[in-house]
């Protein structure tokens, strides 16, 4: 099986070669520096609120899925904050600021909003 060429770690200033993504050292450092999900507001209260929302909104409501009939949409597994501020934002617990999304669609939206991709 052919091997992938090694690439330089994308972390600025890191010279390490890696087959994909960040090198293990930079990945561990990034994880250690990121605030915990609990400190970002994703606590027991959020888990209960999002689970209740998903019960009422079982299908993905992203821009790509919204025009489709419900049974042609992906199943929703996550609740997205439309304003991108999460549960600690001023509208964190306002259901009008939420949309049910599949994991893949939520990850794509988050990457686009965060990194501009």
Residue pairs with C-beta under 8 A, 6 or more apart in sequence:
3 19
4 19
4 20
6 17
6 18
6 19
7 17
7 18
7 19
7 20
8 14
8 15
8 16
8 17
8 18
9 15
9 16
9 17
9 18
9 22
9 23
9 26
10 21
10 22
11 22
11 23
11 26
11 30
14 22
14 23
14 25
14 26
16 23
16 25
16 26
17 23
18 24
21 27
22 30
40 86
40 87
40 88
41 86
41 87
41 88
41 92
42 86
42 87
43 87
45 87
46 87
49 79
49 93
50 78
50 79
50 98
53 79
53 95
53 98
53 100
54 76
54 77
54 79
54 100
57 76
57 99
57 100
58 75
58 76
58 100
59 65
59 70
59 71
59 73
59 74
59 75
59 76
59 100
60 73
60 74
60 75
60 76
60 100
60 101
60 102
60 105
61 73
61 76
61 99
61 100
61 101
62 80
62 99
62 101
62 102
62 105
62 106
62 109
64 105
65 73
65 74
65 102
65 105
74 102
74 104
74 105
75 102
76 100
76 101
76 102
77 101
77 102
77 103
78 100
78 101
78 102
78 103
78 106
79 98
79 99
79 100
79 101
80 98
80 99
80 100
80 101
80 106
80 109
81 87
81 89
81 91
81 92
81 97
81 98
82 97
82 98
82 99
83 89
83 91
83 97
84 113
85 91
85 92
86 92
87 93
89 97
91 97
101 109
111 117
